[in-house]
Amino acid sequence: MTPTASTQPQCVSIRNRANAQHSTGPRSDAGKQRSALNALTHGLTARTAVLPSEDSAAYEQHHRQLHDDAQVDKNARRSFVPVRTTAN
């Protein structure tokens, strides 16, 4: 049967609905977690700082080192400011 002008939109609609059943995205929790990283280009708005393929212990060590270095700099500035102001 060849679709006529009046039945053609109905046939397209039926085909579209049938195709949509194949395009529903991941259904399992593992698939949803994996697809959540599909568009990752940078970590500025990431929910997690470490990707599943990365070493979380190395990240934690790096984070602690940065924090400790910042504390040392902060304490050094505190001790430096009074000396500098009294020298004037």
Phi and psi in radians as a Rosetta constraint file:
Dihedral C 1 N 2 CA 2 C 2 CIRCULARHARMONIC -1.572 0.35
Dihedral N 2 CA 2 C 2 N 3 CIRCULARHARMONIC 2.235 0.35
Dihedral C 2 N 3 CA 3 C 3 CIRCULARHARMONIC -1.185 0.35
Dihedral N 3 CA 3 C 3 N 4 CIRCULARHARMONIC 2.442 0.35
Dihedral C 3 N 4 CA 4 C 4 CIRCULARHARMONIC -1.607 0.35
Dihedral N 4 CA 4 C 4 N 5 CIRCULARHARMONIC 3.089 0.35
Dihedral C 4 N 5 CA 5 C 5 CIRCULARHARMONIC -1.090 0.35
Dihedral N 5 CA 5 C 5 N 6 CIRCULARHARMONIC -0.541 0.35
Dihedral C 5 N 6 CA 6 C 6 CIRCULARHARMONIC -1.401 0.35
Dihedral N 6 CA 6 C 6 N 7 CIRCULARHARMONIC -0.475 0.35
Dihedral C 6 N 7 CA 7 C 7 CIRCULARHARMONIC -1.699 0.35
Dihedral N 7 CA 7 C 7 N 8 CIRCULARHARMONIC -0.208 0.35
Dihedral C 7 N 8 CA 8 C 8 CIRCULARHARMONIC -1.065 0.35
Dihedral N 8 CA 8 C 8 N 9 CIRCULARHARMONIC -0.836 0.35
Dihedral C 8 N 9 CA 9 C 9 CIRCULARHARMONIC -1.038 0.35
Dihedral N 9 CA 9 C 9 N 10 CIRCULARHARMONIC -0.589 0.35
Dihedral C 9 N 10 CA 10 C 10 CIRCULARHARMONIC -1.168 0.35
Dihedral N 10 CA 10 C 10 N 11 CIRCULARHARMONIC -0.715 0.35
Dihedral C 10 N 11 CA 11 C 11 CIRCULARHARMONIC -1.134 0.35
Dihedral N 11 CA 11 C 11 N 12 CIRCULARHARMONIC -0.735 0.35
Dihedral C 11 N 12 CA 12 C 12 CIRCULARHARMONIC -1.104 0.35
Dihedral N 12 CA 12 C 12 N 13 CIRCULARHARMONIC -0.724 0.35
Dihedral C 12 N 13 CA 13 C 13 CIRCULARHARMONIC -1.114 0.35
Dihedral N 13 CA 13 C 13 N 14 CIRCULARHARMONIC -0.719 0.35
Dihedral C 13 N 14 CA 14 C 14 CIRCULARHARMONIC -1.131 0.35
Dihedral N 14 CA 14 C 14 N 15 CIRCULARHARMONIC -0.771 0.35
Dihedral C 14 N 15 CA 15 C 15 CIRCULARHARMONIC -1.105 0.35
Dihedral N 15 CA 15 C 15 N 16 CIRCULARHARMONIC -0.723 0.35
Dihedral C 15 N 16 CA 16 C 16 CIRCULARHARMONIC -1.085 0.35
Dihedral N 16 CA 16 C 16 N 17 CIRCULARHARMONIC -0.755 0.35
Dihedral C 16 N 17 CA 17 C 17 CIRCULARHARMONIC -1.127 0.35
Dihedral N 17 CA 17 C 17 N 18 CIRCULARHARMONIC -0.693 0.35
Dihedral C 17 N 18 CA 18 C 18 CIRCULARHARMONIC -1.136 0.35
Dihedral N 18 CA 18 C 18 N 19 CIRCULARHARMONIC -0.710 0.35
Dihedral C 18 N 19 CA 19 C 19 CIRCULARHARMONIC -1.193 0.35
Dihedral N 19 CA 19 C 19 N 20 CIRCULARHARMONIC -0.612 0.35
Dihedral C 19 N 20 CA 20 C 20 CIRCULARHARMONIC -1.112 0.35
Dihedral N 20 CA 20 C 20 N 21 CIRCULARHARMONIC -0.453 0.35
Dihedral C 20 N 21 CA 21 C 21 CIRCULARHARMONIC -1.160 0.35
Dihedral N 21 CA 21 C 21 N 22 CIRCULARHARMONIC -0.374 0.35
Dihedral C 21 N 22 CA 22 C 22 CIRCULARHARMONIC -1.596 0.35
Dihedral N 22 CA 22 C 22 N 23 CIRCULARHARMONIC -0.182 0.35
Dihedral C 22 N 23 CA 23 C 23 CIRCULARHARMONIC -2.023 0.35
Dihedral N 23 CA 23 C 23 N 24 CIRCULARHARMONIC 0.938 0.35
Dihedral C 23 N 24 CA 24 C 24 CIRCULARHARMONIC -1.760 0.35
Dihedral N 24 CA 24 C 24 N 25 CIRCULARHARMONIC -0.046 0.35
Dihedral C 24 N 25 CA 25 C 25 CIRCULARHARMONIC 1.444 0.35
Dihedral N 25 CA 25 C 25 N 26 CIRCULARHARMONIC -3.068 0.35
Dihedral C 25 N 26 CA 26 C 26 CIRCULARHARMONIC -1.221 0.35
Dihedral N 26 CA 26 C 26 N 27 CIRCULARHARMONIC 2.526 0.35
Dihedral C 26 N 27 CA 27 C 27 CIRCULARHARMONIC -1.935 0.35
Dihedral N 27 CA 27 C 27 N 28 CIRCULARHARMONIC -0.520 0.35
Dihedral C 27 N 28 CA 28 C 28 CIRCULARHARMONIC -1.468 0.35
Dihedral N 28 CA 28 C 28 N 29 CIRCULARHARMONIC 2.771 0.35
Dihedral C 28 N 29 CA 29 C 29 CIRCULARHARMONIC -1.089 0.35
Dihedral N 29 CA 29 C 29 N 30 CIRCULARHARMONIC -0.692 0.35
Dihedral C 29 N 30 CA 30 C 30 CIRCULARHARMONIC -1.128 0.35
Dihedral N 30 CA 30 C 30 N 31 CIRCULARHARMONIC -0.714 0.35
Dihedral C 30 N 31 CA 31 C 31 CIRCULARHARMONIC -1.149 0.35
Dihedral N 31 CA 31 C 31 N 32 CIRCULARHARMONIC -0.656 0.35
Dihedral C 31 N 32 CA 32 C 32 CIRCULARHARMONIC -1.174 0.35
Dihedral N 32 CA 32 C 32 N 33 CIRCULARHARMONIC -0.696 0.35
Dihedral C 32 N 33 CA 33 C 33 CIRCULARHARMONIC -1.147 0.35
Dihedral N 33 CA 33 C 33 N 34 CIRCULARHARMONIC -0.703 0.35
Dihedral C 33 N 34 CA 34 C 34 CIRCULARHARMONIC -1.176 0.35
Dihedral N 34 CA 34 C 34 N 35 CIRCULARHARMONIC -0.738 0.35
Dihedral C 34 N 35 CA 35 C 35 CIRCULARHARMONIC -1.293 0.35
Dihedral N 35 CA 35 C 35 N 36 CIRCULARHARMONIC -0.311 0.35
Dihedral C 35 N 36 CA 36 C 36 CIRCULARHARMONIC -1.140 0.35
Dihedral N 36 CA 36 C 36 N 37 CIRCULARHARMONIC -0.363 0.35
Dihedral C 36 N 37 CA 37 C 37 CIRCULARHARMONIC -1.713 0.35
Dihedral N 37 CA 37 C 37 N 38 CIRCULARHARMONIC 0.098 0.35
Dihedral C 37 N 38 CA 38 C 38 CIRCULARHARMONIC -1.023 0.35
Dihedral N 38 CA 38 C 38 N 39 CIRCULARHARMONIC -0.756 0.35
Dihedral C 38 N 39 CA 39 C 39 CIRCULARHARMONIC -1.696 0.35
Dihedral N 39 CA 39 C 39 N 40 CIRCULARHARMONIC 0.277 0.35
Dihedral C 39 N 40 CA 40 C 40 CIRCULARHARMONIC -1.181 0.35
Dihedral N 40 CA 40 C 40 N 41 CIRCULARHARMONIC 2.092 0.35
Dihedral C 40 N 41 CA 41 C 41 CIRCULARHARMONIC -2.107 0.35
Dihedral N 41 CA 41 C 41 N 42 CIRCULARHARMONIC -0.458 0.35
Dihedral C 41 N 42 CA 42 C 42 CIRCULARHARMONIC -2.699 0.35
Dihedral N 42 CA 42 C 42 N 43 CIRCULARHARMONIC 3.012 0.35
Dihedral C 42 N 43 CA 43 C 43 CIRCULARHARMONIC -1.847 0.35
Dihedral N 43 CA 43 C 43 N 44 CIRCULARHARMONIC 0.283 0.35
Dihedral C 43 N 44 CA 44 C 44 CIRCULARHARMONIC -1.086 0.35
Dihedral N 44 CA 44 C 44 N 45 CIRCULARHARMONIC -0.638 0.35
Dihedral C 44 N 45 CA 45 C 45 CIRCULARHARMONIC -2.044 0.35
Dihedral N 45 CA 45 C 45 N 46 CIRCULARHARMONIC 0.413 0.35
Dihedral C 45 N 46 CA 46 C 46 CIRCULARHARMONIC -1.233 0.35
Dihedral N 46 CA 46 C 46 N 47 CIRCULARHARMONIC 2.595 0.35
Dihedral C 46 N 47 CA 47 C 47 CIRCULARHARMONIC -1.364 0.35
Dihedral N 47 CA 47 C 47 N 48 CIRCULARHARMONIC -0.427 0.35
Dihedral C 47 N 48 CA 48 C 48 CIRCULARHARMONIC -2.319 0.35
Dihedral N 48 CA 48 C 48 N 49 CIRCULARHARMONIC 2.553 0.35
Dihedral C 48 N 49 CA 49 C 49 CIRCULARHARMONIC -1.480 0.35
Dihedral N 49 CA 49 C 49 N 50 CIRCULARHARMONIC -0.296 0.35
Dihedral C 49 N 50 CA 50 C 50 CIRCULARHARMONIC -2.101 0.35
Dihedral N 50 CA 50 C 50 N 51 CIRCULARHARMONIC 2.226 0.35
Dihedral C 50 N 51 CA 51 C 51 CIRCULARHARMONIC -1.303 0.35
Dihedral N 51 CA 51 C 51 N 52 CIRCULARHARMONIC 2.745 0.35
Dihedral C 51 N 52 CA 52 C 52 CIRCULARHARMONIC -1.021 0.35
Dihedral N 52 CA 52 C 52 N 53 CIRCULARHARMONIC -0.495 0.35
Dihedral C 52 N 53 CA 53 C 53 CIRCULARHARMONIC -1.489 0.35
Dihedral N 53 CA 53 C 53 N 54 CIRCULARHARMONIC -0.038 0.35
Dihedral C 53 N 54 CA 54 C 54 CIRCULARHARMONIC -1.760 0.35
Dihedral N 54 CA 54 C 54 N 55 CIRCULARHARMONIC 2.909 0.35
Dihedral C 54 N 55 CA 55 C 55 CIRCULARHARMONIC -1.597 0.35
Dihedral N 55 CA 55 C 55 N 56 CIRCULARHARMONIC 1.899 0.35
Dihedral C 55 N 56 CA 56 C 56 CIRCULARHARMONIC -1.203 0.35
Dihedral N 56 CA 56 C 56 N 57 CIRCULARHARMONIC -0.534 0.35
Dihedral C 56 N 57 CA 57 C 57 CIRCULARHARMONIC -1.169 0.35
Dihedral N 57 CA 57 C 57 N 58 CIRCULARHARMONIC -0.683 0.35
Dihedral C 57 N 58 CA 58 C 58 CIRCULARHARMONIC -1.156 0.35
Dihedral N 58 CA 58 C 58 N 59 CIRCULARHARMONIC -0.672 0.35
Dihedral C 58 N 59 CA 59 C 59 CIRCULARHARMONIC -1.109 0.35
Dihedral N 59 CA 59 C 59 N 60 CIRCULARHARMONIC -0.801 0.35
Dihedral C 59 N 60 CA 60 C 60 CIRCULARHARMONIC -1.062 0.35
Dihedral N 60 CA 60 C 60 N 61 CIRCULARHARMONIC -0.720 0.35
Dihedral C 60 N 61 CA 61 C 61 CIRCULARHARMONIC -1.109 0.35
Dihedral N 61 CA 61 C 61 N 62 CIRCULARHARMONIC -0.765 0.35
Dihedral C 61 N 62 CA 62 C 62 CIRCULARHARMONIC -1.091 0.35
Dihedral N 62 CA 62 C 62 N 63 CIRCULARHARMONIC -0.770 0.35
Dihedral C 62 N 63 CA 63 C 63 CIRCULARHARMONIC -1.079 0.35
Dihedral N 63 CA 63 C 63 N 64 CIRCULARHARMONIC -0.789 0.35
Dihedral C 63 N 64 CA 64 C 64 CIRCULARHARMONIC -1.077 0.35
Dihedral N 64 CA 64 C 64 N 65 CIRCULARHARMONIC -0.708 0.35
Dihedral C 64 N 65 CA 65 C 65 CIRCULARHARMONIC -1.116 0.35
Dihedral N 65 CA 65 C 65 N 66 CIRCULARHARMONIC -0.772 0.35
Dihedral C 65 N 66 CA 66 C 66 CIRCULARHARMONIC -1.076 0.35
Dihedral N 66 CA 66 C 66 N 67 CIRCULARHARMONIC -0.745 0.35
Dihedral C 66 N 67 CA 67 C 67 CIRCULARHARMONIC -1.110 0.35
Dihedral N 67 CA 67 C 67 N 68 CIRCULARHARMONIC -0.777 0.35
Dihedral C 67 N 68 CA 68 C 68 CIRCULARHARMONIC -1.110 0.35
Dihedral N 68 CA 68 C 68 N 69 CIRCULARHARMONIC -0.742 0.35
Dihedral C 68 N 69 CA 69 C 69 CIRCULARHARMONIC -1.087 0.35
Dihedral N 69 CA 69 C 69 N 70 CIRCULARHARMONIC -0.674 0.35
Dihedral C 69 N 70 CA 70 C 70 CIRCULARHARMONIC -1.162 0.35
Dihedral N 70 CA 70 C 70 N 71 CIRCULARHARMONIC -0.658 0.35
Dihedral C 70 N 71 CA 71 C 71 CIRCULARHARMONIC -1.141 0.35
Dihedral N 71 CA 71 C 71 N 72 CIRCULARHARMONIC -0.726 0.35
Dihedral C 71 N 72 CA 72 C 72 CIRCULARHARMONIC -1.087 0.35
Dihedral N 72 CA 72 C 72 N 73 CIRCULARHARMONIC -0.801 0.35
Dihedral C 72 N 73 CA 73 C 73 CIRCULARHARMONIC -1.085 0.35
Dihedral N 73 CA 73 C 73 N 74 CIRCULARHARMONIC -0.710 0.35
Dihedral C 73 N 74 CA 74 C 74 CIRCULARHARMONIC -1.105 0.35
Dihedral N 74 CA 74 C 74 N 75 CIRCULARHARMONIC -0.786 0.35
Dihedral C 74 N 75 CA 75 C 75 CIRCULARHARMONIC -1.163 0.35
Dihedral N 75 CA 75 C 75 N 76 CIRCULARHARMONIC -0.652 0.35
Dihedral C 75 N 76 CA 76 C 76 CIRCULARHARMONIC -1.130 0.35
Dihedral N 76 CA 76 C 76 N 77 CIRCULARHARMONIC -0.717 0.35
Dihedral C 76 N 77 CA 77 C 77 CIRCULARHARMONIC -1.139 0.35
Dihedral N 77 CA 77 C 77 N 78 CIRCULARHARMONIC -0.665 0.35
Dihedral C 77 N 78 CA 78 C 78 CIRCULARHARMONIC -1.102 0.35
Dihedral N 78 CA 78 C 78 N 79 CIRCULARHARMONIC -0.707 0.35
Dihedral C 78 N 79 CA 79 C 79 CIRCULARHARMONIC -1.347 0.35
Dihedral N 79 CA 79 C 79 N 80 CIRCULARHARMONIC -0.413 0.35
Dihedral C 79 N 80 CA 80 C 80 CIRCULARHARMONIC -1.405 0.35
Dihedral N 80 CA 80 C 80 N 81 CIRCULARHARMONIC -0.601 0.35
Dihedral C 80 N 81 CA 81 C 81 CIRCULARHARMONIC -1.093 0.35
Dihedral N 81 CA 81 C 81 N 82 CIRCULARHARMONIC -0.854 0.35
Dihedral C 81 N 82 CA 82 C 82 CIRCULARHARMONIC -1.087 0.35
Dihedral N 82 CA 82 C 82 N 83 CIRCULARHARMONIC -0.649 0.35
Dihedral C 82 N 83 CA 83 C 83 CIRCULARHARMONIC -1.118 0.35
Dihedral N 83 CA 83 C 83 N 84 CIRCULARHARMONIC -0.746 0.35
Dihedral C 83 N 84 CA 84 C 84 CIRCULARHARMONIC -1.170 0.35
Dihedral N 84 CA 84 C 84 N 85 CIRCULARHARMONIC -0.694 0.35
Dihedral C 84 N 85 CA 85 C 85 CIRCULARHARMONIC -1.288 0.35
Dihedral N 85 CA 85 C 85 N 86 CIRCULARHARMONIC -0.542 0.35
Dihedral C 85 N 86 CA 86 C 86 CIRCULARHARMONIC -1.377 0.35
Dihedral N 86 CA 86 C 86 N 87 CIRCULARHARMONIC -0.325 0.35
Dihedral C 86 N 87 CA 87 C 87 CIRCULARHARMONIC -1.294 0.35
Dihedral N 87 CA 87 C 87 N 88 CIRCULARHARMONIC -0.355 0.35
